[in-house]
Amino acid sequence: MVKVMKGKVMNYRGGVNTQRANQMIISPEKSSSKEEAAKLLGKKVEWKTPSGKILVGKISRVHGRKGQVVARFNKGLPGQSLGTEIEIKE
């Protein structure tokens, strides 16, 4: 049985002059510290499009100290994904 954790897509990962469309910052529900976020490394994430297509990525690293993580996707997520729910498969 696969456990599912919910999360929220916060933003693209980027700097002052760059934006990486295939890397998204995600805020998991039950993660509020860097240590809790580190336990999620390597987990699969799935975002479902409004039409029903599922885009799959993988959590690659921790982002900041408040429990956020960075997920990499083969093809980037669209702008409509910002602020929506995402599933983290354990």
Secondary structure as the mmCIF struct_conf table of DSSP 4:
data_model
#
loop_
_struct_conf.conf_type_id
_struct_conf.id
_struct_conf.beg_label_comp_id
_struct_conf.beg_label_asym_id
_struct_conf.beg_label_seq_id
_struct_conf.end_label_comp_id
_struct_conf.end_label_asym_id
_struct_conf.end_label_seq_id
STRN STRN1 VAL A 4 GLY A 14
BEND BEND1 VAL A 16 ASN A 17
STRN STRN2 GLN A 19 PRO A 28
TURN_TY1_P TURN_TY1_P1 GLU A 29 LYS A 30
BEND BEND2 SER A 33 SER A 33
HELX_RH_AL_P HELX_RH_AL_P1 LYS A 34 ALA A 38
TURN_TY1_P TURN_TY1_P2 LYS A 39 GLY A 42
STRN STRN3 LYS A 44 LYS A 48
TURN_TY1_P TURN_TY1_P3 PRO A 50 SER A 51
BEND BEND3 GLY A 52 GLY A 52
STRN STRN4 ILE A 54 HIS A 63
TURN_TY1_P TURN_TY1_P4 GLY A 64 GLY A 67
STRN STRN5 GLN A 68 PHE A 73
BEND BEND4 ASN A 74 LYS A 75
HELX_LH_PP_P HELX_LH_PP_P1 GLY A 76 PRO A 78
HELX_RH_3T_P HELX_RH_3T_P1 GLY A 79 SER A 81
TURN_TY1_P TURN_TY1_P5 LEU A 82 GLY A 83
STRN STRN6 GLU A 85 LYS A 89
#
